[in-house]
Amino acid sequence: MTDFGFSVPRPAQLRRFKRVFYPAGLRMQKALAEHVSPGDRPDQLVLLEHDPVFTLGRNATPADIHMSDDFLKAQGVSVHRTDRGGEVTYHGPGQVVAYPICNLRGGREDVGRLVRGLEEAMIRTARDFGVVADRLQGAPGIWVDTPRGPEKLGAIGLHLSKWISTHGIAFNVQPNLDHFRWITACGFTDKGVCSLASLLGPEAPTWEAATDRLQAHLVELLALDLQPSRPPSRSVSALTWRQTAAGPEVLMMLRVPTHGLWWQSVTGMMEPGETPEQTAHRELAEETGLTGTLRPLGLSHSFWVDPAIVRFPDDEPRFNTEVCFSMEVTPDAQVRLEPLEHSEYLWCGLDEAQERMKWEGSKAAVALLRTLLAG
């Protein structure tokens, strides 16, 4: 073994996504931790990008967030307490988050080596793009010496339970650095935060390019022997709405008990050969008997599929990526439900629709529709 990371290969599966809402990411980690716990299954390396969120580690206090709840809500930033170590930090678009869900039993019971391997992966990724970063004694993560003083380029915060690791690292490619000013980032009042974009300007890599390099270094330093994994399934949501004298109203349908018993608008799985747009129109017709005008909402997100909701013939974790649209129908549209999927429906305003939605992606779709209609 080297001074950092591991050298004995360990089977692992790579799960690479783009946007994952933070609560969905927590469910994803919990499911994968339970999956690897028996010890005869591959470790899991998850790479993704979160929605704007402040996360409070075990050592954080609410005072570490300087802005009011109302202000953060208006800015689209949520707040979540977690079981990882550390204080408060920010995740958001333009940042690569890596969750190594690793079983350290069987000769790898060395958390310090895991931490050093994760830090080294970020250091080497920065070096690939011409940025010199290093560790800073007493300050976890990786740091860059700038004219303004030391600034953090990559954060680390782990949780370990029965030698199963969750949470991980966050590497700043081009996130909104203003959001870090709304918190006492990682507990430091005398140190800043940087990104590849703030250091390199137009020469900064894309999120995908930086993720490629970080992924390669993580695989090497954690000695992960990548095994095949099932790609995510694909679905669409078509947030169906109509314009009335009282304002926009969203169609909400109650799923039958065998399908989960929650309120939603139109959703459905893509069939082979379909485009997302074709799926949206097909699902609208099948679930409601309607036709409509389709517009993209500019949102695609991924999540773990709970086998208690959708049963599978094997125990490999399943994931899905959903593309979100809005679908406008006429004010006098007559809904015809598919009784095998939904038992009742109602039309409701945007606030009520957002409140009734069960999942983060559906709530975000309503918020995007509100912005679209206001613009």
ZIPEMO-V638365 format. One record per pair of residues at least 6 apart in sequence whose C-alpha atoms are under 7 Angstrom apart, sorted by the first residue. I is the first residue (numbers start at 1). GAP is how many residues later the second one is. Records with the same first field share a line. If there is no record, write none. Layout:
BEGIN
I=GAP / GAP
END
This chain:
BEGIN
1=6
4=109 / 110 / 112 / 113
5=108 / 109 / 111 / 112 / 216 / 217
6=215 / 216 / 217
7=216
8=215
9=214 / 215 / 216
10=213 / 214 / 215
11=31 / 32 / 213 / 214 / 215 / 216
12=30 / 31 / 32 / 212 / 213 / 214 / 215
13=29 / 30 / 31 / 32 / 213 / 214 / 215 / 216
14=30 / 31 / 32 / 212
15=30 / 31 / 32
16=30 / 31 / 32
17=30 / 31 / 285
18=30 / 31 / 283
19=29 / 30 / 31 / 32 / 281 / 282 / 283
20=28 / 29 / 30 / 31 / 281 / 282 / 283
21=29 / 30 / 339
22=28 / 29
24=279
28=275 / 276
29=137
32=69
33=68 / 131
36=6 / 7 / 67
37=66 / 127
39=64
43=58 / 59 / 60
44=56 / 57 / 58
45=54 / 55 / 56
46=52 / 53 / 54
47=49 / 50 / 51 / 52
48=48 / 49 / 50
49=43 / 44 / 46 / 47 / 48
50=41 / 42 / 43
51=40 / 41 / 42
52=24 / 25 / 26 / 39 / 40 / 41
53=24 / 25 / 26 / 37 / 38 / 39
54=24 / 25 / 26 / 34 / 35 / 36 / 37
55=24 / 25 / 26 / 27 / 33 / 34 / 35
56=24 / 25 / 26 / 31 / 32 / 33
57=24 / 25 / 26 / 27 / 28 / 29 / 30 / 31
58=24 / 25 / 26 / 27 / 28 / 29
59=26 / 27 / 28
60=26 / 27 / 28
64=24 / 119 / 120
65=117 / 118 / 119
66=116 / 117
67=115
72=6
83=76
84=73 / 74 / 75 / 83
85=72 / 73 / 74
86=71 / 100
87=99 / 100
88=96 / 97 / 98 / 99
89=96 / 97
90=90
92=83
93=82
94=78 / 79 / 80 / 81 / 113
95=75 / 76 / 77 / 78 / 79 / 80
96=74 / 75 / 76 / 77 / 115
97=72 / 73 / 74
98=70 / 71 / 72
99=67 / 68 / 69 / 70
100=65 / 66 / 68
101=63 / 64 / 65
102=62 / 63
103=60 / 61 / 62
104=59 / 60
105=58
109=54
117=104 / 105
118=100
119=22 / 23
121=93 / 96 / 97 / 100
122=32 / 49 / 92
123=10 / 11 / 19
125=88 / 89
126=6 / 7
132=12
133=9 / 10 / 11
134=8 / 9 / 10
135=6 / 7 / 8
136=6 / 7
140=16
141=13 / 14 / 15
142=10 / 11 / 12 / 13
143=7 / 8 / 9 / 10
144=6 / 7 / 8 / 9
145=6
149=42
150=41 / 42
151=40 / 41 / 42 / 43
152=40 / 41 / 42
153=18 / 19 / 40 / 41 / 42
154=15 / 16 / 17 / 18
155=14 / 15 / 16
156=12 / 13 / 14
157=10 / 11 / 12
158=7 / 8 / 9 / 10
159=6 / 7 / 8
160=6
172=23 / 24
173=22 / 23 / 24 / 34
174=21 / 22 / 23
196=8
197=7
232=86 / 87 / 88 / 89
233=86 / 87 / 88
234=35 / 36 / 86 / 87 / 88
235=33 / 34 / 35 / 86 / 87 / 88
236=31 / 32 / 33 / 40 / 43 / 44 / 86 / 87 / 88
237=29 / 30 / 31 / 43 / 85 / 86 / 87 / 88
238=27 / 28 / 29 / 42 / 86 / 87 / 88 / 89
239=26 / 27 / 86 / 87 / 88
240=10 / 11 / 25 / 26 / 86 / 87 / 88
241=7 / 8 / 9 / 10 / 86 / 87 / 88
242=6 / 7 / 8 / 86 / 87 / 88 / 89
243=6 / 88
244=87
248=101
249=98 / 99 / 100 / 101
250=97 / 98 / 99 / 100 / 103
251=14 / 95 / 96 / 97
252=11 / 12 / 13 / 93 / 94 / 95
253=10 / 11 / 12 / 89 / 91 / 92 / 93
254=7 / 8 / 9 / 10 / 88 / 89 / 90 / 91
255=6 / 7 / 8 / 86 / 87 / 88
256=85 / 86 / 87
259=50 / 82
260=49
262=96
263=93 / 94 / 95
264=93
266=17 / 18
267=16
268=15
270=6 / 9
281=10
284=6 / 7
285=6
286=52
287=50 / 51
288=47 / 48 / 49 / 50
289=46 / 47
290=45
291=38
292=35 / 36 / 37
293=34 / 35 / 36
294=31 / 32 / 33 / 34
295=30 / 31 / 32
296=28 / 29 / 30
297=27 / 28 / 29 / 71
299=24 / 25
300=21 / 22 / 23 / 24
301=20 / 21 / 22
302=17 / 18 / 19 / 20
303=16 / 17 / 18
304=14 / 15 / 16
305=13 / 14 / 15
324=41
326=43
350=16
354=9 / 12
357=6
END
